[in-house]
Amino acid sequence: MGPPGAGKGTQAKVLADRLGIPAVSTGDIFRANVKEETALGLEAKRYMDAGNYVPDEVTNAMVRDRLSEADAGEGFLLDGYPRTLPQVGTLDDILAEHGHQLDAVVALTADPEVLVDRMLRRAKVDGRSDDSEEVIRHRQEVYTAETKPLLRVYDQRGLLVEVDGVGEIEEVSERVLAALKTLEG
């Protein structure tokens, strides 16, 4: 978990490769289902095209399908899920169905001003004129409001590790791995 611009996707890929498990990104799941024109993909596309969040029931069904694939049998790293408290409960159910449990929840942290600057630079490079400073700051606020309850739940369960997400990719990856080791022992 982490606010927009904290490097969640980048770290998920690096860590999944290092750990030999798949990175399961809801964004990737949505795009694959839309591309393959699955029933869930067509339903998700309606919401995405309207600029709305995909409802929990559609997201949950896609995640449930993805976690039942063979490559996730020995473990996986979730990126972008869960996002809401009801999704936490559904994830608990999905994990129980497969005989799994979460080992850890990593929250990348960063100074909001650093993230705003990072995202403004990225928007300029990618030519994303819709990513104005106002939009970026709003997304940061929405993330904080929506995610705080989830972080509290995982902290109460003893699963939460917070890691500074600012720095070179490898440096942040090493911090995450070191934080995960503290949970092991």
C-alpha positions in Angstrom: 0.0 0.0 0.0 1.0 3.6 -0.4 -0.2 6.9 -1.7 -0.2 7.6 -5.4 3.4 8.2 -6.6 5.0 6.3 -3.7 6.3 3.6 -6.0 3.9 0.7 -5.2 3.9 -0.8 -8.7 7.6 -0.5 -9.1 8.3 -2.1 -5.7 5.7 -4.8 -6.3 7.4 -5.9 -9.5 10.9 -5.8 -8.0 9.9 -7.7 -4.8 7.8 -10.3 -6.6 10.8 -11.1 -8.8 13.1 -11.3 -5.8 10.7 -13.5 -3.9 9.7 -15.7 -6.9 6.0 -15.0 -6.6 3.6 -13.1 -8.9 2.7 -9.5 -8.4 -1.0 -9.3 -8.5 -2.1 -5.8 -9.5 -5.8 -4.9 -9.7 -4.9 -2.5 -12.5 -3.3 -5.3 -14.5 -6.3 -7.6 -13.7 -8.8 -5.0 -14.9 -6.8 -4.4 -18.1 -6.5 -8.1 -18.9 -10.2 -8.8 -18.3 -11.1 -5.8 -20.5 -8.7 -6.8 -23.2 -10.0 -10.4 -23.1 -13.6 -9.1 -23.0 -14.6 -11.4 -20.1 -18.0 -10.8 -18.6 -16.3 -9.1 -15.6 -14.0 -7.1 -17.9 -17.0 -5.7 -19.9 -18.7 -4.8 -16.6 -15.6 -3.1 -15.3 -15.1 -1.2 -18.6 -18.5 0.4 -18.2 -17.4 2.0 -14.9 -13.8 2.8 -16.0 -15.1 4.5 -19.2 -17.3 6.7 -17.1 -14.4 7.6 -14.9 -15.8 5.8 -11.9 -14.2 3.3 -9.5 -15.0 -0.3 -10.3 -17.4 -1.6 -7.6 -16.2 -3.9 -4.9 -18.2 -6.9 -6.1 -16.6 -6.8 -9.6 -13.1 -6.1 -8.2 -13.5 -8.9 -5.6 -14.6 -11.4 -8.3 -11.6 -10.5 -10.5 -9.2 -10.9 -7.5 -10.8 -14.2 -6.5 -10.3 -15.5 -10.0 -6.7 -14.3 -10.2 -5.7 -15.8 -6.9 -7.1 -19.2 -7.9 -4.6 -19.4 -10.8 -1.8 -22.0 -10.3 1.1 -19.4 -10.1 -0.5 -17.9 -7.0 -0.6 -21.2 -5.2 2.7 -20.7 -3.4 2.3 -17.0 -2.7 1.7 -13.7 -4.3 2.1 -10.0 -3.7 -1.0 -7.8 -3.9 -0.7 -4.3 -5.4 -3.8 -2.1 -5.2 -6.0 -4.4 -3.2 -7.7 -4.2 -0.8 -8.7 -0.5 -1.0 -11.8 -0.6 1.2 -12.7 -2.2 4.5 -15.3 -4.5 2.8 -12.5 -5.7 0.5 -10.4 -6.6 3.6 -13.2 -8.9 4.7 -13.5 -10.4 1.2 -9.7 -10.9 1.0 -9.8 -12.7 4.3 -12.5 -15.0 2.9 -10.5 -15.6 -0.4 -7.4 -16.4 1.6 -9.3 -18.8 3.9 -10.8 -20.6 0.9 -7.3 -21.3 -0.5 -5.7 -22.1 2.9 -3.5 -18.9 2.8 -3.0 -16.0 5.2 -1.2 -12.7 4.8 2.4 -12.6 5.9 2.7 -8.8 5.9 1.2 -5.6 4.7 3.8 -3.1 3.5 2.9 0.6 3.5 5.2 2.8 1.6 5.4 6.3 3.2 6.6 9.5 1.7 6.3 13.2 2.4 3.2 14.4 0.4 5.2 17.3 -1.1 7.8 14.9 -2.5 5.0 12.8 -4.0 3.3 15.8 -5.6 6.5 16.9 -7.2 7.3 13.4 -8.4 3.8 13.0 -9.9 3.9 16.4 -11.6 7.3 15.5 -13.2 5.9 12.2 -14.3 2.8 13.9 -15.7 5.0 16.3 -17.7 7.2 13.5 -19.1 4.1 11.3 -19.9 2.2 14.3 -21.4 -0.7 13.8 -18.9 -2.3 17.2 -18.8 -5.1 15.9 -16.7 -2.7 15.3 -13.8 -2.7 18.9 -12.5 -1.4 19.7 -9.0 -5.0 20.1 -7.8 -6.0 16.6 -9.1 -2.8 15.0 -7.6 -3.4 16.6 -4.2 -7.0 15.5 -4.3 -6.0 11.9 -5.0 -3.5 12.0 -2.1 -6.3 13.2 0.2 -8.7 10.5 -1.0 -6.0 7.8 -0.6 -5.2 8.9 3.0 -8.9 9.0 4.0 -9.7 5.6 2.4 -6.6 3.8 3.5 -6.2 4.9 7.1 -8.9 2.4 8.4 -7.2 -0.4 6.5 -3.8 0.4 7.9 -5.3 0.4 11.4 -6.8 -3.1 10.8 -3.6 -4.5 9.6 -1.6 -2.8 12.3 -3.9 -4.3 15.0 -3.3 -7.7 13.4 0.5 -7.2 13.7 1.0 -7.4 9.9 1.8 -3.7 9.1 5.2 -2.5 8.3 5.8 1.0 7.2 8.7 1.7 4.9 10.1 5.0 3.7 9.4 5.0 -0.1 11.7 7.9 -1.0 15.0 7.0 -2.6 16.5 4.9 -5.4 14.4 1.8 -6.4 17.0 -0.6 -5.0 17.4 1.3 -1.8 13.7 1.2 -1.1 13.6 -2.5 -2.1 16.3 -3.3 0.5 14.3 -1.3 3.2 11.2 -3.3 2.4 13.0 -6.7 2.6 14.7 -5.7 5.8 11.3 -4.7 7.3 9.8 -8.0 6.2 12.5 -9.8 8.0 11.6 -8.1 11.3 8.2 -9.6 11.0 9.6 -13.1 10.5 11.6 -13.3 13.6 
